Amino acid sequence: MSSRTLIIEKRTATALELEKGKHIKIDQSQGPQIAGFVAINRQDLSESFSQGNTRLSLALGPYKRPSTNGMTPYWIEKGDLLVSNRWNRMLAMVEDTYGKHDIIFDPCDSYFNTKILGQNEGYPGCRGLHAEALKPWGIGYDNIPAGVNLFQNTLYKSEGMLVLPTQTSDSDMVVFQAYTDLVISVTACPCPLGENHSIRLEIF
């Protein structure tokens, strides 16, 4: 089986086309790092992964996670199906060594990282990085969908949620399988909640 490997340098993004049936592996071999993951239908760019529909699907169906007991989960894990804004299957998470990947938070942006977290003017955010990577497909800044925050260390409590520095080992990874032809964008999230590292991708 042929494969190709890509390295996403820290605070950058890469976009690529993933054919139906193909797999994408995202790992932590370069160090602990949140990966912003966006999926868009290659044949109809107005259809994309939906956080909200995926949460409802996992809780109530049609692709219910047995352990939810009707409660809406805040994360995805191995075995989950990711659905679109039209309720179509887009991806399955077929391997996962980390455990919980956030599907609540929007992509960070330059405003948040500079005005809220105090970085220097012009410091990047995931939304802008996705937009730059997706330019060849004509997908602009305001059309970037909310995606999956892979390896994000989100603490879920009754009072709310808190994002902490990512804590992964260099062997942690996830693998998705595509259910349709997709355009995928992945960021090495620049959000300054910890030390930034590169991200390794493998397509097979």
N, CA, C and O of each residue as an XYZ file, in Angstrom:
816
protein
N       0.850     -1.202      0.000
C       0.000      0.000      0.000
C       0.881      1.246      0.000
O       1.717      1.411      0.889
N       0.704      2.119     -0.983
C       1.513      3.327     -1.061
C       1.034      4.347     -0.032
O      -0.149      4.405      0.303
N       1.970      5.144      0.460
C       1.628      6.179      1.425
C       2.532      7.377      1.203
O       3.572      7.280      0.551
N       2.119      8.506      1.755
C       2.974      9.686      1.732
C       2.895     10.374      3.075
O       1.869     10.332      3.753
N       3.983     11.005      3.449
C       4.108     11.644      4.750
C       4.359     13.131      4.568
O       5.124     13.543      3.696
N       3.706     13.931      5.401
C       3.871     15.377      5.382
C       4.169     15.863      6.787
O       3.662     15.303      7.759
N       4.979     16.889      6.902
C       5.218     17.560      8.179
C       4.628     18.964      8.097
O       4.992     19.746      7.220
N       3.721     19.276      9.012
C       3.172     20.629      9.114
C       4.004     21.372     10.151
O       3.976     21.033     11.334
N       4.729     22.366      9.715
C       5.568     23.121     10.649
C       4.703     23.869     11.659
O       3.549     24.192     11.376
N       5.260     24.140     12.827
C       4.487     24.797     13.878
C       3.937     26.127     13.390
O       4.600     26.868     12.664
N       2.690     26.414     13.812
C       1.979     27.646     13.465
C       1.722     27.792     11.965
O       1.653     28.906     11.447
N       1.581     26.656     11.269
C       1.216     26.678      9.857
C       0.099     25.664      9.631
O      -0.335     24.989     10.565
N      -0.366     25.560      8.376
C      -1.418     24.605      8.021
C      -1.111     24.000      6.662
O      -0.372     24.573      5.862
N      -1.684     22.846      6.419
C      -1.596     22.168      5.129
C      -2.990     21.682      4.746
O      -3.721     21.164      5.590
N      -3.360     21.846      3.477
C      -4.618     21.307      2.968
C      -4.317     20.325      1.848
O      -3.341     20.482      1.114
N      -5.163     19.312      1.724
C      -4.947     18.263      0.735
C      -6.273     17.596      0.415
O      -7.252     17.757      1.143
N      -6.296     16.846     -0.674
C      -7.475     16.077     -1.042
C      -7.313     14.637     -0.566
O      -6.257     14.027     -0.736
N      -8.372     14.109      0.032
C      -8.383     12.743      0.558
C      -9.505     11.980     -0.130
O     -10.680     12.310      0.029
N      -9.136     10.959     -0.896
C     -10.124     10.205     -1.648
C     -10.941      9.277     -0.742
O     -10.477      8.835      0.309
N     -12.163      9.001     -1.182
C     -13.031      8.057     -0.480
C     -12.290      6.740     -0.250
O     -11.681      6.188     -1.167
N     -12.354      6.244      0.993
C     -11.704      4.991      1.341
C     -10.281      5.139      1.844
O      -9.752      4.219      2.467
N      -9.646      6.286      1.585
C      -8.279      6.521      2.044
C      -8.256      6.903      3.526
O      -9.268      7.296      4.107
N      -7.067      6.772      4.113
C      -6.869      7.078      5.530
C      -5.911      8.249      5.685
O      -5.021      8.461      4.863
N      -6.115      9.002      6.757
C      -5.157     10.032      7.158
C      -4.811      9.806      8.627
O      -5.689      9.718      9.485
N      -3.518      9.715      8.891
C      -2.998      9.533     10.251
C      -2.347     10.827     10.699
O      -1.560     11.418      9.958
N      -2.665     11.268     11.894
C      -2.110     12.492     12.471
C      -1.488     12.108     13.800
O      -2.174     11.577     14.673
N      -0.196     12.369     13.966
C       0.456     11.880     15.186
C       1.194     12.987     15.926
O       1.295     14.123     15.464
N       1.701     12.612     17.085
C       2.364     13.544     18.001
C       3.863     13.282     18.095
O       4.494     13.608     19.100
N       4.433     12.692     17.042
C       5.849     12.320     17.082
C       6.774     13.526     17.157
O       7.941     13.387     17.523
N       6.265     14.717     16.811
C       7.091     15.934     16.835
C       6.994     16.681     18.165
O       7.697     17.667     18.383
N       6.112     16.201     19.059
C       5.902     16.850     20.344
C       4.431     17.135     20.578
O       3.643     17.085     19.634
N       4.032     17.437     21.826
C       2.614     17.703     22.146
C       2.091     18.909     21.367
O       2.676     19.991     21.423
N       0.988     18.721     20.639
C       0.509     19.787     19.765
C      -0.950     19.561     19.385
O      -1.310     18.492     18.891
N      -1.802     20.587     19.621
C      -3.170     20.553     19.114
C      -3.132     20.632     17.589
O      -2.362     21.399     17.012
N      -3.976     19.824     16.951
C      -4.118     19.878     15.494
C      -5.549     20.278     15.163
O      -6.493     19.563     15.499
N      -5.705     21.422     14.505
C      -7.021     21.836     14.041
C      -7.354     21.089     12.750
O      -6.592     21.141     11.786
N      -8.496     20.393     12.733
C      -8.827     19.476     11.636
C     -10.167     19.866     11.031
O     -11.189     19.849     11.717
N     -10.167     20.216      9.746
C     -11.369     20.636      9.028
C     -11.568     19.717      7.832
O     -10.606     19.390      7.137
N     -12.822     19.290      7.580
C     -13.136     18.401      6.463
C     -14.281     18.986      5.645
O     -15.305     19.393      6.193
N     -14.095     19.025      4.321
C     -15.059     19.620      3.386
C     -15.278     18.648      2.230
O     -14.334     18.008      1.768
N     -16.516     18.537      1.764
C     -16.845     17.664      0.643
C     -16.177     18.171     -0.634
O     -16.413     19.304     -1.055
N     -15.345     17.333     -1.248
C     -14.617     17.761     -2.456
C     -15.560     18.061     -3.609
O     -15.261     18.928     -4.431
N     -16.696     17.364     -3.694
C     -17.615     17.541     -4.811
C     -18.589     18.696     -4.608
O     -19.171     19.194     -5.572
N     -18.768     19.123     -3.367
C     -19.675     20.230     -3.040
C     -19.096     20.957     -1.837
O     -19.281     20.536     -0.695
N     -18.399     22.043     -2.102
C     -17.631     22.721     -1.049
C     -18.508     23.422     -0.015
O     -17.995     23.943      0.975
N     -19.828     23.440     -0.233
C     -20.732     24.007      0.773
C     -21.088     22.981      1.861
O     -21.746     23.323      2.844
N     -20.658     21.739      1.684
C     -20.907     20.699      2.696
C     -19.630     20.428      3.467
O     -18.579     20.185      2.874
N     -19.720     20.470      4.793
C     -18.527     20.294      5.623
C     -18.876     19.575      6.914
O     -20.046     19.440      7.273
N     -17.848     19.119      7.599
C     -18.034     18.505      8.910
C     -18.782     19.457      9.833
O     -18.515     20.659      9.850
N     -19.721     18.908     10.601
C     -20.513     19.704     11.539
C     -20.301     19.212     12.960
O     -20.588     18.057     13.275
N     -19.794     20.096     13.821
C     -19.670     19.752     15.241
C     -21.039     19.410     15.835
O     -21.205     18.371     16.474
N     -22.017     20.295     15.618
C     -23.331     20.137     16.240
C     -24.042     18.877     15.796
O     -24.565     18.133     16.626
N     -24.069     18.622     14.480
C     -24.744     17.425     13.993
C     -24.044     16.157     14.466
O     -24.695     15.154     14.757
N     -22.725     16.204     14.542
C     -21.983     15.036     15.024
C     -22.286     14.770     16.496
O     -22.462     13.617     16.888
N     -22.348     15.811     17.310
C     -22.689     15.614     18.720
C     -24.081     14.991     18.861
O     -24.272     14.059     19.642
N     -25.051     15.508     18.103
C     -26.412     14.982     18.179
C     -26.484     13.555     17.643
O     -27.183     12.713     18.205
N     -25.764     13.286     16.562
C     -25.758     11.941     16.000
C     -25.195     10.930     16.986
O     -25.727      9.829     17.125
N     -24.117     11.304     17.671
C     -23.507     10.384     18.640
C     -24.406     10.163     19.846
O     -24.366      9.098     20.461
N     -25.222     11.164     20.193
C     -26.103     11.048     21.352
C     -27.398     10.320     21.025
O     -27.850      9.472     21.794
N     -28.000     10.654     19.874
C     -29.367     10.211     19.595
C     -29.509      9.405     18.301
O     -30.551      8.786     18.080
N     -28.508      9.400     17.464
C     -28.578      8.707     16.191
C     -28.584      9.710     15.047
O     -28.829     10.897     15.260
N     -28.315      9.235     13.831
C     -28.345      7.835     13.407
C     -27.082      7.023     13.698
O     -27.100      5.803     13.531
N     -25.995      7.654     14.125
C     -24.744      6.926     14.354
C     -24.369      7.018     15.828
O     -23.312      7.535     16.190
N     -25.252      6.508     16.655
C     -25.163      6.681     18.097
C     -23.972      5.930     18.697
O     -23.698      4.782     18.344
N     -23.277      6.601     19.606
C     -22.235      5.958     20.400
C     -22.915      5.271     21.583
O     -23.579      5.948     22.367
N     -22.777      3.965     21.742
C     -23.534      3.246     22.771
C     -23.352      3.780     24.188
O     -24.269      3.700     25.006
N     -22.165      4.326     24.481
C     -21.874      4.731     25.859
C     -22.468      6.078     26.245
O     -22.359      6.474     27.405
N     -23.100      6.807     25.305
C     -23.571      8.151     25.633
C     -24.845      8.153     26.469
O     -25.091      9.110     27.203
N     -25.663      7.098     26.376
C     -26.938      7.038     27.103
C     -27.808      8.269     26.832
O     -28.501      8.761     27.722
N     -27.760      8.752     25.604
C     -28.572      9.901     25.211
C     -27.977     11.244     25.555
O     -28.530     12.275     25.171
N     -26.852     11.263     26.277
C     -26.190     12.517     26.618
C     -25.326     12.971     25.437
O     -24.693     12.149     24.774
N     -25.304     14.274     25.180
C     -24.549     14.798     24.048
C     -23.071     14.920     24.415
O     -22.732     15.665     25.334
N     -22.186     14.206     23.719
C     -20.762     14.267     24.067
C     -20.103     15.541     23.547
O     -20.551     16.143     22.571
N     -19.032     15.930     24.223
C     -18.262     17.102     23.829
C     -17.051     16.726     22.973
O     -16.318     17.610     22.530
N     -16.832     15.452     22.738
C     -15.620     14.994     22.083
C     -15.931     13.815     21.170
O     -17.015     13.235     21.228
N     -14.953     13.469     20.319
C     -15.028     12.247     19.534
C     -13.915     11.315     19.979
O     -12.912     11.739     20.553
N     -14.120     10.028     19.698
C     -13.160      9.007     20.089
C     -13.215      7.872     19.068
O     -14.019      7.903     18.136
N     -12.360      6.878     19.250
C     -12.281      5.753     18.320
C     -13.657      5.109     18.118
O     -14.381      4.851     19.079
N     -14.001      4.855     16.857
C     -15.272      4.237     16.516
C     -16.358      5.212     16.132
O     -17.390      4.806     15.599
N     -16.147      6.500     16.392
C     -17.176      7.504     16.091
C     -17.198      7.842     14.598
O     -16.173      7.820     13.917
N     -18.404      8.155     14.117
C     -18.600      8.649     12.759
C     -18.821     10.156     12.804
O     -19.591     10.654     13.625
N     -18.143     10.876     11.920
C     -18.270     12.324     11.820
C     -19.225     12.639     10.677
O     -19.041     12.157      9.559
N     -20.241     13.445     10.954
C     -21.238     13.762      9.931
C     -21.160     15.238      9.548
O     -20.554     16.057     10.240
N     -21.798     15.541      8.421
C     -21.715     16.880      7.841
C     -22.893     17.748      8.259
O     -23.768     17.317      9.010
N     -22.898     18.985      7.755
C     -24.028     19.885      7.972
C     -25.284     19.406      7.251
O     -26.356     19.986      7.418
N     -25.155     18.346      6.447
C     -26.317     17.721      5.789
C     -26.551     16.298      6.309
O     -27.311     15.531      5.716
N     -25.904     15.957      7.404
C     -26.073     14.672      8.084
C     -25.496     13.495      7.306
O     -25.826     12.346      7.601
N     -24.657     13.751      6.337
C     -23.998     12.666      5.613
C     -22.720     12.249      6.332
O     -22.046     13.075      6.947
N     -22.395     10.970      6.249
C     -21.145     10.481      6.829
C     -19.966     11.056      6.049
O     -19.954     11.034      4.818
N     -18.985     11.564      6.769
C     -17.792     12.112      6.127
C     -16.552     11.289      6.451
O     -15.758     10.967      5.566
N     -16.394     10.954      7.729
C     -15.197     10.257      8.188
C     -15.540      9.333      9.346
O     -16.526      9.542     10.053
N     -14.718      8.315      9.528
C     -14.762      7.496     10.729
C     -13.407      7.579     11.414
O     -12.367      7.535     10.756
N     -13.421      7.700     12.748
C     -12.170      7.624     13.495
C     -11.903      6.150     13.788
O     -12.549      5.551     14.647
N     -10.941      5.573     13.063
C     -10.722      4.130     13.133
C      -9.603      3.737     14.095
O      -9.536      2.584     14.520
N      -8.735      4.669     14.439
C      -7.691      4.428     15.440
C      -7.526      5.679     16.279
O      -7.688      6.796     15.787
N      -7.199      5.482     17.561
C      -7.025      6.629     18.463
C      -6.349      6.145     19.735
O      -6.841      5.232     20.398
N      -5.234      6.750     20.071
C      -4.553      6.392     21.320
C      -4.664      7.485     22.378
O      -4.179      7.315     23.497
N      -5.303      8.612     22.032
C      -5.375      9.740     22.977
C      -6.628      9.699     23.837
O      -6.545      9.849     25.056
N      -7.800      9.495     23.214
C      -9.003      9.286     24.010
C     -10.141     10.240     23.767
O     -11.262      9.795     23.517
N      -9.902     11.550     23.829
C     -10.976     12.521     23.669
C     -10.473     13.702     22.845
O      -9.454     14.313     23.164
N     -11.219     14.012     21.766
C     -10.829     15.102     20.865
C     -11.986     16.085     20.766
O     -13.083     15.726     20.337
N     -11.741     17.303     21.158
C     -12.782     18.321     21.360
C     -13.567     18.644     20.093
O     -12.983     18.832     19.026
N     -14.901     18.708     20.215
C     -15.769     19.199     19.136
C     -16.737     20.253     19.682
O     -17.918     20.268     19.334
N     -16.223     21.121     20.531
C     -16.997     22.241     21.081
C     -16.440     23.581     20.600
O     -17.200     24.451     20.174
N     -15.133     23.749     20.665
C     -14.516     25.051     20.422
C     -14.346     25.321     18.930
O     -13.975     24.431     18.166
N     -14.621     26.565     18.526
C     -14.316     27.037     17.176
C     -12.806     27.125     16.991
O     -12.066     27.106     17.975
N     -12.328     27.222     15.737
C     -10.901     27.463     15.525
C     -10.483     28.782     16.186
O     -11.224     29.765     16.140
N      -9.311     28.799     16.792
C      -8.808     30.057     17.331
C      -8.525     31.005     16.162
O      -8.365     30.565     15.023
N      -8.465     32.298     16.452
C      -8.149     33.272     15.404
C      -7.163     34.297     15.934
O      -6.822     34.304     17.117
N      -6.716     35.155     15.045
C      -5.700     36.137     15.409
C      -6.203     37.086     16.493
O      -5.444     37.466     17.385
N      -7.489     37.473     16.420
C      -8.047     38.371     17.440
C      -7.933     37.736     18.827
O      -7.476     38.373     19.776
N      -8.352     36.478     18.933
C      -8.305     35.794     20.229
C      -6.870     35.696     20.745
O      -6.603     35.970     21.915
N      -5.954     35.304     19.865
C      -4.578     35.093     20.319
C      -3.866     36.396     20.674
O      -2.975     36.400     21.523
N      -4.251     37.512     20.029
C      -3.594     38.785     20.327
C      -4.336     39.574     21.398
O      -3.726     39.994     22.382
N      -5.641     39.784     21.228
C      -6.394     40.642     22.143
C      -6.726     39.962     23.467
O      -6.776     40.620     24.506
N      -6.954     38.645     23.437
C      -7.334     37.929     24.650
C      -6.120     37.302     25.331
O      -5.964     37.398     26.548
N      -5.260     36.659     24.536
C      -4.116     35.949     25.111
C      -2.827     36.759     25.089
O      -1.800     36.301     25.590
N      -2.870     37.977     24.504
C      -1.761     38.915     24.664
C      -0.565     38.717     23.759
O       0.516     39.224     24.059
N      -0.724     37.990     22.651
C       0.393     37.834     21.722
C       0.577     39.105     20.888
O      -0.309     39.958     20.836
N       1.730     39.218     20.241
C       2.024     40.389     19.421
C       1.070     40.493     18.240
O       0.577     39.482     17.738
N       0.813     41.715     17.804
C      -0.070     41.957     16.658
C       0.401     41.153     15.457
O       1.596     41.105     15.163
N      -0.536     40.525     14.770
C      -0.199     39.714     13.611
C       0.043     38.254     13.919
O       0.252     37.451     13.009
N       0.017     37.900     15.202
C       0.190     36.498     15.580
C      -0.957     35.685     14.960
O      -2.110     36.113     15.022
N      -0.663     34.519     14.363
C      -1.700     33.812     13.602
C      -2.707     33.074     14.476
O      -2.506     32.894     15.677
N      -3.790     32.655     13.838
C      -4.789     31.784     14.448
C      -5.155     30.695     13.467
O      -4.851     30.798     12.278
N      -5.812     29.640     13.959
C      -6.150     28.509     13.095
C      -7.070     28.914     11.941
O      -6.916     28.415     10.827
N      -8.023     29.813     12.199
C      -8.962     30.170     11.140
C      -8.221     30.781      9.941
O      -8.475     30.416      8.793
N      -7.319     31.699     10.217
C      -6.541     32.303      9.145
C      -5.615     31.311      8.459
O      -5.429     31.374      7.244
N      -5.030     30.393      9.227
C      -4.157     29.376      8.642
C      -4.951     28.441      7.732
O      -4.489     28.093      6.645
N      -6.151     28.029      8.175
C      -7.012     27.212      7.312
C      -7.345     27.954      6.015
O      -7.276     27.382      4.927
N      -7.708     29.230      6.144
C      -8.092     30.022      4.971
C      -6.945     30.110      3.965
O      -7.166     29.992      2.759
N      -5.736     30.312      4.450
C      -4.582     30.391      3.566
C      -4.347     29.052      2.863
O      -4.081     29.012      1.662
N      -4.448     27.953      3.626
C      -4.206     26.628      3.052
C      -5.284     26.245      2.042
O      -5.009     25.522      1.084
N      -6.519     26.729      2.252
C      -7.652     26.334      1.409
C      -7.892     27.282      0.229
O      -8.855     27.106     -0.518
N      -7.036     28.269      0.059
C      -7.176     29.199     -1.068
C      -7.284     28.504     -2.418
O      -8.092     28.935     -3.241
N      -6.512     27.446     -2.694
C      -6.618     26.802     -4.012
C      -8.008     26.247     -4.317
O      -8.341     26.025     -5.482
N      -8.814     26.022     -3.297
C     -10.173     25.516     -3.492
C     -11.212     26.645     -3.403
O     -12.414     26.389     -3.460
N     -10.750     27.879     -3.266
C     -11.652     29.023     -3.234
C     -12.443     29.151     -1.946
O     -13.518     29.750     -1.940
N     -11.929     28.597     -0.851
C     -12.620     28.650      0.439
C     -12.001     29.768      1.267
O     -10.832     29.686      1.644
N     -12.775     30.814      1.553
C     -12.251     31.991      2.227
C     -12.400     31.956      3.738
O     -12.987     31.035      4.306
N     -11.858     32.975      4.365
C     -11.797     33.076      5.834
C     -13.170     32.906      6.478
O     -13.309     32.167      7.453
N     -14.187     33.585      5.940
C     -15.510     33.560      6.556
C     -16.265     32.260      6.309
O     -17.344     32.059      6.868
N     -15.721     31.384      5.486
C     -16.366     30.104      5.196
C     -15.644     28.913      5.817
O     -15.919     27.765      5.468
N     -14.720     29.188      6.736
C     -14.021     28.096      7.419
C     -14.955     27.499      8.475
O     -15.380     28.206      9.390
N     -15.278     26.210      8.361
C     -16.175     25.610      9.362
C     -15.439     25.285     10.652
O     -14.215     25.159     10.663
N     -16.188     25.152     11.731
C     -15.610     24.621     12.963
C     -15.276     23.159     12.745
O     -16.043     22.438     12.107
N     -14.151     22.714     13.260
C     -13.715     21.348     13.020
C     -13.499     20.572     14.304
O     -14.191     20.775     15.302
N     -12.527     19.681     14.255
C     -12.137     18.882     15.416
C     -10.826     19.447     15.948
O      -9.905     19.731     15.182
N     -10.751     19.607     17.254
C      -9.517     20.053     17.894
C      -8.792     18.820     18.436
O      -8.929     18.448     19.602
N      -8.017     18.206     17.544
C      -7.349     16.960     17.893
C      -6.283     17.189     18.963
O      -5.515     18.149     18.902
N      -6.257     16.287     19.939
C      -5.275     16.297     21.030
C      -5.422     17.490     21.971
O      -4.535     17.752     22.783
N      -6.536     18.214     21.867
C      -6.746     19.341     22.781
C      -7.081     18.810     24.172
O      -7.929     17.932     24.323
N      -6.415     19.345     25.169
C      -6.601     18.908     26.556
C      -7.691     19.758     27.200
O      -7.406     20.738     27.889
N      -8.944     19.369     26.964
C     -10.085     20.111     27.488
C     -10.592     19.452     28.768
O     -10.893     18.258     28.790
N     -10.679     20.242     29.825
C     -11.213     19.761     31.099
C     -12.702     20.077     31.144
O     -13.094     21.244     31.115
N     -13.531     19.041     31.215
C     -14.980     19.197     31.231
C     -15.481     19.094     32.664
O     -15.294     18.069     33.318
N     -16.123     20.162     33.156
C     -16.671     20.166     34.512
C     -18.091     20.715     34.460
O     -18.508     21.287     33.452
N     -18.820     20.541     35.535
C     -20.208     20.999     35.568
C     -20.301     22.521     35.399
O     -21.292     23.022     34.868
N     -19.280     23.254     35.847
C     -19.306     24.717     35.737
C     -18.969     25.213     34.336
O     -19.268     26.356     33.992
N     -18.345     24.355     33.523
C     -17.926     24.775     32.191
C     -16.713     23.981     31.745
O     -16.441     22.894     32.255
N     -15.987     24.539     30.784
C     -14.839     23.847     30.202
C     -13.605     24.726     30.268
O     -13.696     25.953     30.225
N     -12.447     24.082     30.375
C     -11.173     24.778     30.472
C     -10.178     24.063     29.577
O     -10.053     22.840     29.639
N      -9.462     24.824     28.738
C      -8.436     24.243     27.880
C      -7.085     24.384     28.562
O      -6.666     25.488     28.908
N      -6.409     23.261     28.751
C      -5.108     23.207     29.420
C      -4.032     22.837     28.395
O      -4.356     22.357     27.309
N      -2.747     23.056     28.733
C      -1.690     22.650     27.805
C      -1.813     21.175     27.428
O      -2.112     20.329     28.272
N      -1.581     20.883     26.164
C      -1.711     19.518     25.660
C      -0.686     18.601     26.310
O       0.485     18.955     26.450
N      -1.142     17.427     26.702
C      -0.275     16.426     27.328
C      -0.413     15.120     26.559
O      -1.340     14.344     26.790
N       0.514     14.890     25.646
C       0.514     13.672     24.852
C       1.896     13.047     24.880
O       2.874     13.690     25.262
N       1.968     11.785     24.472
C       3.259     11.131     24.277
C       3.570     11.115     22.789
O       2.683     11.339     21.965
N       4.823     10.853     22.441
C       5.198     10.889     21.027
C       4.611      9.725     20.237
O       4.742      9.680     19.014
N       3.962      8.779     20.925
C       3.325      7.664     20.233
C       1.831      7.899     20.008
O       1.178      7.091     19.349
N       1.283      8.985     20.540
C      -0.148      9.237     20.384
C      -0.474      9.608     18.934
O       0.280     10.319     18.270
N      -1.627      9.102     18.463
C      -2.016      9.348     17.076
C      -3.509      9.069     16.920
O      -4.136      8.439     17.771
N      -4.060      9.561     15.800
C      -5.419      9.219     15.377
C      -5.369      8.870     13.895
O      -4.500      9.339     13.160
N      -6.322      8.035     13.467
C      -6.464      7.694     12.058
C      -7.933      7.845     11.676
O      -8.815      7.297     12.337
N      -8.188      8.594     10.602
C      -9.530      8.733     10.038
C      -9.584      8.009      8.694
O      -8.592      7.950      7.967
N     -10.760      7.458      8.374
C     -11.025      6.933      7.040
C     -12.124      7.767      6.396
O     -13.143      8.055      7.025
N     -11.916      8.153      5.136
C     -12.869      9.007      4.434
C     -14.026      8.181      3.877
O     -13.822      7.111      3.303
N     -15.250      8.699      4.058
C     -16.450      8.080      3.504
C     -16.848      8.704      2.170
O     -17.726      8.189      1.478
N     -16.207      9.805      1.814
C     -16.452     10.469      0.530
C     -15.188     11.226      0.165
O     -14.288     11.354      0.996
N     -15.102     11.725     -1.046
C     -13.938     12.524     -1.443
C     -13.948     13.844     -0.677
O     -14.958     14.547     -0.653
N     -12.831     14.172     -0.060
C     -12.779     15.313      0.847
C     -11.617     16.246      0.530
O     -10.628     15.858     -0.092
N     -11.772     17.482      0.977
C     -10.655     18.409      1.140
C     -10.429     18.535      2.641
O     -11.345     18.872      3.392
N      -9.211     18.265      3.066
C      -8.849     18.289      4.483
C      -7.857     19.419      4.728
O      -6.919     19.600      3.953
N      -8.056     20.169      5.786
C      -7.056     21.144      6.229
C      -6.681     20.835      7.667
O      -7.545     20.604      8.513
N      -5.377     20.832      7.936
C      -4.863     20.539      9.277
C      -3.894     21.636      9.680
O      -2.992     21.988      8.920
N      -4.081     22.175     10.875
C      -3.155     23.171     11.411
C      -2.326     22.580     12.546
O      -2.777     21.694     13.273
N      -1.119     23.086     12.680
C      -0.379     22.942     13.933
C      -0.742     24.185     14.737
O      -0.101     25.229     14.622
N      -1.782     24.050     15.551
C      -2.452     25.193     16.172
C      -1.461     26.131     16.861
O      -0.652     25.687     17.677
N      -1.521     27.436     16.535
C      -0.588     28.384     17.135
C      -1.008     28.914     18.501
O      -0.268     29.674     19.126
N      -2.197     28.518     18.969
C      -2.690     29.052     20.242
C      -1.641     28.867     21.337
O      -1.186     27.745     21.559
N      -1.245     29.943     22.027
C      -0.107     29.885     22.951
C      -0.475     29.339     24.333
O      -0.229     29.989     25.349
N      -1.062     28.150     24.363
C      -1.400     27.512     25.645
C      -0.297     26.574     26.113
O      -0.396     25.974     27.183
N       0.727     26.452     25.328
C       1.872     25.600     25.645
C       2.897     25.776     24.546
O       2.729     26.629     23.674
N       3.945     24.994     24.572
C       4.978     25.071     23.544
C       4.430     24.540     22.226
O       3.779     23.496     22.204
N       4.686     25.248     21.124
C       4.206     24.819     19.810
C       5.189     23.852     19.157
O       6.405     24.011     19.264
N       4.635     22.840     18.475
C       5.441     21.859     17.758
C       4.860     21.627     16.364
O       3.789     22.133     16.028
N       5.581     20.861     15.573
C       5.104     20.456     14.254
C       4.113     19.295     14.396
O       3.965     18.718     15.474
N       3.442     18.966     13.296
C       2.502     17.849     13.235
C       2.907     16.964     12.062
O       3.278     17.461     10.999
N       2.833     15.663     12.259
C       3.146     14.712     11.191
C       1.867     14.075     10.671
O       1.041     13.596     11.447
N       1.708     14.075      9.335
C       0.571     13.431      8.682
C       1.071     12.286      7.819
O       2.165     12.337      7.257
N       0.238     11.244      7.725
C       0.499     10.163      6.773
C      -0.802      9.853      6.050
O      -1.841      9.671      6.685
N      -0.748      9.792      4.732
C      -1.899      9.459      3.901
C      -1.654      8.077      3.319
O      -0.592      7.810      2.755
N      -2.657      7.187      3.460
C      -2.485      5.827      2.920
C      -3.828      5.207      2.589
O      -3.885      4.069      2.124
